[in-house]
Amino acid sequence: MNNYNNLTIKREEKKEDPLIRDLLSSAFGPGRFAKTAYRLRENALHYTNLSFVCYKDNLLIGSVRYWPILSDDDKELLLLGPVAIHPSCRGHGIGYKLINESINHCRDNGHSVVILVGDLAYYSKLNFSIVPRGQIKFPGPVDPQRILYNDFGTGEFNKIIGNLRPYVKKIVDL
């Protein structure tokens, strides 16, 4: 049995990008590019200062990224994803640990709203809730029951409405 207690979770570094691309490919395959959430990532740069990776025995086994997006009223929020765990390492709580640490880092760095497309049964453990139907709209089809948000209990999500779009800007690491 593998031991998943001794993991290294840290902020992503630019030099890890090729490893992360390989992990995403093994975790999701080429079909990932057709998903609606990818429309919000096109031509945008993710926040490397908010994105995290997970290593076990010096091997990259997990990644979570955060992307800046905008609502119709130009409010910035974060899009969480993709979350990738190497297929051989799934089912050991690595994704939960990775997301929990990274989302706390987002909150501690002044971000008040994170959204994602995912399974409520999994993400509710991380304080995500279903977005009220019609409050926001993705740039393509997505099951409304899978659009989730976490505003850290601030109520800030109630102020966000309308269409979501990529926030295309030059990202500078802090």
N, C-alpha and C positions, 0 to 999 in steps of 0.2 A: 504494500500500500504506500502511495506517495504521501509525503508530509507537506501540507499546504499551510502550515503555521509560520514558517520562516520565509516570508515574502518581502520583497523590497518594492514599496510603492513610492514613486517620486514624480516630480514634475517632468513633463516631456522636454526633451532637448531636440533642437533642429536636426542634429546629426542622426537621430533615431528614425527620421521620416522613412527611409527605405525599409527598415525593419517593420515599421507600423503598416506600411503599404502591403508588405508580404503577409502580415498577420490578418489584415482586413480581407485580403484575397482568400486566405485559407479559411477564415471564419464565415465569409458571406458569398464568395464567388463573384462573377461578373454581374450577376443580376442586381447587385446593390445599387448600381448606377441608375437603374430605372425607377427607383423608389422616389416618391414625392419629396421626402426630406432632403434628398440630394439636390433638388431644385434650389433649395435655400442655401446650399453650400457652393453652388457653381460660381466661379469667378471671385470667390471670397477666400480670405485667409482665416484659419482658426486661431484662437487665442492659445498660443503655446504656453503662456504663463498661467493658464487655468487648466490645461490639459495634462493628464497624468498617464503614466505607464506602470506596469507591474512586471517584476522580474522574479524568476525562481531559478536558483542555481545559474545565474548570469544569462539566462535565456528569457527573451521577451515573451510573456504569455498573456499580457492584457494591455488594453489601451482604452482610454475614454477621451473624447475631444469635445470642446465647446466652441460654438460659432456665434458671432454677433449677427443678429437679425433685427429688422425693424418692423413695426406695425404701421398701419395707415397714418397714425398721428405722430409718426417719427419717434416713438418710444423704443429704446433699445432693450432687447431681452436676449437671453442666451438660449441657443439650441443645443441640447445635449445629444451627442451621438456622432458617429457610431460608437457603441461600446462593443469591443471585440475581446473575446477570451479564446485562446487557442483551443481547438476542438478537443484535444486530449486532456485539457485541464478544467473542463466545465463541470458544474455540479458540486463545487467545493467552496462556494461563497466568495470566490475571487472577484466576480463582478460587483457584488454588493460592497465589499471592502473598497474597491477601486472607486466606485461611484460615491460612496459615503464620504471618503476622504476628499475627493475632488469637489464635491458639491459644497462641503463645509468651507473649502478654500475659496470657492466662488462667493459665498455669503460673506466670509471674512474680508473679502476684497471689494465689498460694496455693491455687488450685483444682487438685485432684488427679485428677479423673475427668471426661472429656467423652465423651458418647455421641451417636450420630446414626443416622439411617436413610439408607443410601447404598450406592454401588457400591465394593466392596473394591478393585477394580483401580485406581480413582482415589484413594481415601482411604488405601490402604496406603502411598503415597508420603509421607503425612503421619503415619505411624506408627500408623494405626488397624488394629485386628484384629477378627475376628469374635467376637462374644460367645458363650461356650459355650451350647449349646442348653439352654433352660430356666432359666438363671441369673436372668434378669430377664424381665418381661412388660410389654408395652405395653398401654394400655387400648383395644385393638382389633386387628384383623388386620394383621400385617406379616410379610413374608418373613424368617424367622430368619437367612438368609444375608446380609441387608442391615442387621442390627443390629450396629453397630460401636462400638468404644470405644478410647480412648487414655488411659492412666493415667500417661503420661510415664515409664514404666519403674519406677514405685513399688510396683506390686503392689496398690495400693489398690482396684482394681476387684474383686479376689477377695473383698473383704469385703462387696460389695453383692449383695443377693439380693432376689427377689420382684417384686411389682407396682410399677410406676412410676406416679407421680401428679404433678399440677401442684403447685408450691410457691407457693401464693397468699399473697403478703405485699406490703407496700408497699416498693418498691425506692427507695433513696435513692442518688443518684449520689455517688461518692467524689471 
